[in-house]
Amino acid sequence: MKNVLIIEDDMNIAELERDYLKLNGYKADIVQDGTEGMQKAVSGVYDIIVVDLMLPGKNGYEIIKEIRKKLEIPVIVVSAKSEDIDKIRGLEYGADDYLTKPFSPAELVARVNSHIRRYERLKGNNVTNEIIVHRGMEINTSAHKVFVNGKEVSMTTKEYELLIFLASNPNIVFTKEQLFDSIWGSEYYGDTATVPVHIQKIRKKIEKDSANPEFIETLWGTGYRFNS
């Protein structure tokens, strides 16, 4: 049974999330305080985290940031903050998904299912075990590690999947829509705006100058290409 941690100070919403997840075979714990939630989130006993942004104690952004220092598990934000800037900020801090309140509990369950399946496929090394090398960057797919000039670079699951996809298909131009379908898939309820956000995050980690990228090139009006 998969374990879900719900960090949500509105008990009515938290119990609704928990009940729907339990009906679909998950074990779910609720924490209403952000500081306690952050401690539990990094404990290593959960398969996925569902977190609000506005919390007493530590806020959701702080929690996500701390999770990403230690774990790669999926993180889904469920928040009343619906502005694009809030969604972008959540993704930049390392969230894998963003769901706006009010929401359908069935949709939340679908997203939890999708993210856990994708994470397990990735951790199960369904990607062919090999080392991909491109001009000072090395991707060890069996170890799920990325190195730039010999230094390991930490990446979220979605950043890693996107980088692997592009690096495995060098010199091919992919539209934002194609990348979205390949990495997030039809089960994902978000939009393609998440693609450039993740591209920018990857560039900051692998490029000497993210404003003038050598690896992941933007072809304006067309899409993105990984230069070998």
N, C-alpha and C positions, 0 to 999 in steps of 0.2 A: 504494500500500500504506500503510495506516494504521500509525502508530508508537505503541507502548504502552511506558510506563516502569513497571517493577515495582520497588518499593522494599520489600524483604523480606529480613530477615537469616537466615531459615531457608532454606537453599539447596534442600532437597528440595521445599518448597512453591513456591519461586520458579521452579524448573525445571519443575514440574508446570504452573504457570500459563503459563509461556512456551511449553511444548510444545503445550498445547491452543490457545493463541492463534495460534501459527504454523500449526497444522493448519487453522485457520479464516481464514487469509489475512492475519494481522497480522505486523508486525515488532515484536519485543519485546526490550527491553534490561533487564538486571537490575542493581540496585545494592543492596548489603547494608548500607551505612552511611547513616544519616539525613542527616548533613551533606552528603555528596556527592550523595545523592538529592535534597535540596532544591535544590542548585545546578543539577542536570540538569533538575529539574522545571520550573524557571522559565526554561529556556533558549529555550523557544518552538518546539522541534522535535518535540514530542510531541502527539498528538491526544487522549490520555487517560492518566490516572495511576492506577495501582493501588498503594495504600500500606498497609503495616502500621502499627500505632500504637506498638508497643513495639520501638524500634530503638536501636542504639548511635549516639551523637552526638545529632542532633536527633530528637525523637520525631515521630510522625505528625501530632499536633495542630499542632506548630510548622511542619511542612512544608505542611500544608493552609492554614494562616494566611498563610504567605508566598506560596503560589501565588495565593491570592485577592487579594493586593495588586496582582498583575500580569496574571493570566490568568483567563479564564472557562471554560477547558476542563473537561470532566467529571473528577471525582475519585471513585474508588471505594475505600472502606476495606475491607480484609480483615483481620480481627483475631480473636484468641482472647478478647478482652474482650467478653463477651456481655450485660453488664448494660444495662438501659435507659438509665442515666445516661451510659454510655460512648457509646451510639448517639446520644443526644440531643446530647452534647457534640461529637461528630464532625460532625453535621449543622449545629450552630450555628457551628462554625468554617468551614463552607463545603463540606463533602463533599456529593456528590449521591446517594450510596448507601452502604450498610453491609452487608457480608457477614460472617457469623460462621463461624469455623473450628470444626470441620471443615466443609468445603463441597464441593459438586459442581463440578468444573472446567467441566462443561457449563453450569452455571448462571452461573458467572463470565463465560463467553463470551457467553451470552445477554444478560447485563446490559451488557457492553461494547458489544455490537451495538446494543442499545436506546439507550444514552446517546449514542453517536456519531451515530446516525440523528437523534435528537431535536436534538442540538446543531447538526448540519448543516442541518436544516430551519430552525431558528431563525436561524442565521447567513446562510442563503440568502434571508432576508427573505420567506418564504412568508406571513408575516403581512402583511396589507395595509399598504402604506407610507402612514403618516399620522401626525399628531400628535394625541395624546389629551390633553386639558387638563381638569383637575378642581381648582378652588379652590387655585391656587398650585402644583399638581403638573403637570408636563408630561412625557409619555412620547413620545419620538420613535422610532417603531417601525422606521423605515428605518435609523436610526443606532444602534439598540439602546441608547438612553440614557434615563436618568430624571433629571429635575431637580425639586427642591423649592425653591420661592422663588428660582429662578435658579441654585441650586447643584447641581452634578451629584452623584448618589448612586450608589455602586458596588453592584452586585448580582450574585449568582451566577446561573447559567443558570436554575435552577429557581425562584429568587425572582422573576426577571424574567418567566418564563412564567406563574407564578401571578398576579402583579400584572396582567399584560396581560389574562389571562383574566377576572379580576374587574372590572377597569376597563372592559373592552369589553362587559361585561354588567351595567351599573350597576343598583342597586335590586332585583336578583334574589337570592333566598336560595339558596345552594348548601350541601348537606350535605357533611360531611367526605369521605364516600365518593364523591360526585359530583366533588369537586375532585381527589381522588386519581386517579380514573379518567381525568379530563380531562387532567391534567398528567403523571402518571407512567404511566398506561396499564396494560393487562392484562399487558404483558411484564415489568412491575416486580414483584419478588418480596418487596418490603417490606410494611409495613402502613400503615394510615391515620394512625398516630401521627406520621408525618412532616409531616402537613398543619399542625397547630397549631404545630409547631416553626418551620416556614417562615413561617407567618402572623406569629408573634411577631418573627421576624427582620426581616420587611418593615416591620412597625410601628415598630420601633426606628429605621428609616432614613427613614420618610416622615412619621411622626406627630410633632406637637409634644409630645404626652404619650402614650407607648405604652400607659400604664395606662388612659387615657381616649381611645381612638382616635376620630378623626373620619371617616377614610376607610373602613377595614375594620372593620365592626361584627360582634361576636359575638352571635348569638341563641342563648342557652343552651338546649341540648336540641334545637336545630334545625340551625344551621350558621353560615355567614358571608354577609355582604352588603357590597357596595361602595356607599357612599353618594355619589351624584353632587352 
